[in-house]
Amino acid sequence: LNDIDFIWDSEKAKQASTPGGTQWILMYQLLKDYKTEFKHIFTLPGELYQDQNLGDWVQAQRDNYKLWQKGQLDPSLVRLAELEIALLNAIGFVWEKRGEMQESATGGEGSNWHSMYQLLKDYSTEKKHVAPSKHEEYRGRNLGRWVDGQRVNYRKRQRGETATSSTKKSDERFTLLDEIGFVWELRGPGDASIRGGSKWESMYQLL
C-alpha cells in the first residue's frame, strides 16, 4: 500500500484534498469511477474505495466549499478552489449531506435556505423559469426537491399548520419567493402557471 501512496488516516486524507493538493485530481477521478460503479456519490465517512479513503476526501470537499461560501478560504487558494468546485459540479457533486438536504427542503432551523434561494434565482436567470421538475438537480444540488418542499410548507401555512414561532419566518420566505415569481401550484405536468393572487404577469413575461 505504501508503494501506491495509500492515505492511512483521515487527517492526511483531508490534507491531500485541500485546494492545490497533489492528489486532488487522482481522488476526483476516483470519485467519478465510484459514481459510475454505484450510480451515486453519497459516500460514507471513512469509506474506502480502491484502497483510498474516498469518504473523508468527499467530506473535505464539502468543508472547503463551506469555507469558500463564507469567504474564509485562504485568498491564495480561492481561484483554484473555484476551478475544483466547477469540476465537482460537472459530475453532479452533492454539497450537502442527506440529513442537511432534508433540513433545507423543509426550511427548518439551521438549514441552508438562503443558499438554495440564491440557487433558484440563478436557475431562473439561466433557464428563464422557476419550476424545476421534482427531482431536478442544478449545480450538484437537488433544487427540484427543495422547491417542492417550499410548496409543501406553503400549503401547511394556508391550512394553519405552521408553528406559531415559525410563522413570521415562513411569511418572510414566501415573500422572497413571490418576488421572483415562484410557482406555488402546478395544474399539471410541465404547467408553470400560477393560481390565485400570485404573479401571473411574471410568467406572462416568460412567453
N, C-alpha and C positions, 0 to 999 in steps of 0.2 A: 504493500500500500504506500509506503514511503516513496517507492520508485515512481508512483503516479501522482505524487503531491497530494495525497489524501489529507483532508482537513479534519483533525482529530477532535477538536472541541468547538462548541458553539461560538465562543468568543472570537476565535480565529476565523470562523466562518463569516461572522459579521464584518470583521476587519477586511477580509478578502472581497466583500461585496459592497464596500463603500465606493462612492464615485471615484473612478480612476484606479480601482483595484485591478491588479494584473489578471485575476481570474474571472473578472466580471463577464466577459464575452463567453468564456467557457461555461459558466453557470447559466448564462442566458440561453445558450444552445441546449444545455441540459434541460432547462425548463420547457423549451419547445419540443424536445423529444418526449418529455413527460406528458405534455398535453396531447401529443399525437397518440401515445400509448393508452392513456387513461381518459381522454376526452374531457378533461377539466384541469384546472391549475389550483385547486384548493388543497395544497399540501398541508400536512400536519406538522406541528412544532417538532423539530428534530428529525423529520422524516428523511431517511436515506434513499437515494436513487442513484444507481450506477456507482455505488461506493462514495457518494458525495452527500454532504448534509444540505440537501436542497431545501428542506423545510425552514431551517434557520435563515438561509440566504433569502428566501421569499419574504420572510418576516422583516429582514433587514431592509429590503427594498421599500416595504410599507413605512418603516420607521424613517427612512431617508426622505420619502415622499412627504410625510407629515412635517418634517423639518423644513423642507423646501416650501411647502404651503405657508408656513408661519414665518418665512424669511429668516430662519435660524441656521441655515446651512452655511458653511464656510464660503465666503464670496468667491474664493478661488475655485470652488467646485461646482458652482451654480450652473454654468454653461454645460459642463459635462453631465451633470445630473439631469438637466433638461433633455439632452440627447438620449440618455438612458431611459428616461420616463417615456419618451416618444417611441423607443423601440419596444418597451413593455406594453404600451397602449396598442401597438400594432398587432400584438398576439392576444389581445383581449385580457390583459392582466387585471386582476380584481384587487383594487386598492384597499378594500375593507374586508375584514373577516366576516364570516357568515353571521355571527351574532351582531356585529356592528351594522351589517346590511339590514337586518331585521329592525334595529332601532331606527335607522334612517328612514325606512319605509313607513314606520308608524309615526315618526316625528316626535318620539319620546325624548325625555331629558337625556342630554349627553350625545344626542345623535348629530350627524353631520348635515343637518337640514339645509343650512345656508350654502354649503358647498354643493349639494345636489341642486339647489335652486339656481345657482350660477351655472351649473352644468346644463340645466334645462334652457336657460337663456342662450347659452352658446349653441345648443342644439337647435333652438328656434332660429337663430341667425343663419345657421348652416342649412337647415332643412326647410325653412320657411313655414313651419307649423310646430305646434306644441302638443301633439298627440302621438307619442311613440307607442308602438304595439306593446302588449302586456309584458313580454319578456325581452324587449329590445335592449341591447347593450350599446353604450356610447362611451367612447374613450375608456373602455375597460370596466365600466360600472353599469349595473343593471338599472338604467334610467326608467325603463318601462315599468318595472316593479315599483319603483319609488313613486312614479306618477299615479299608478293605480292605488297606492297607499294613501295618497292625498285625497283621492276621490272617496275612499272608504271613510277617512276622517271627516270629510265634508258632510257625508250623509249622516254620520253619527252626530255631528253638530246640529244638523237640521232636525234630528229626532230628539234633541236634548239629552243625548247620551254622553256628552263630553263632560269630564270632571270640572267642577266649578273653578278649581285652581288653575286649570289649563285653558279656560275659555278665552281669556284675553290674548294669550299667545297664539291660540288657534286662529282667532279672528284676524290678528295681525298677519299671519302667514297666508290666510285666504286672500287678504287684500293684496299682498305682494303677488300672489299668483294671478289674481284678477288683472293686475296691471300689465301682465304680459299675455293676456288673452287666454288664460288657462281653460281647457275644455273639461268642464265638471261632469258632463254626462254625454255619453255617446249613444246615438239612436240605433246604431248597428255597426257591423264590422267595417272599418275604414271610414266611418262617418265622423267628421270633426266639427259638426255643427253644435252650437251651444243652446241650451234651453234656459228660459226664464230669467231675465234680468241681468244676464252676463253680457260679455262684449261681442255681440253678433257682428258689429261693424269691423272688429279686428280680423275676424275670419273672412269677411267680405273682401277686405283688402288683399287677402292671400289668393283670391281667384285670378 
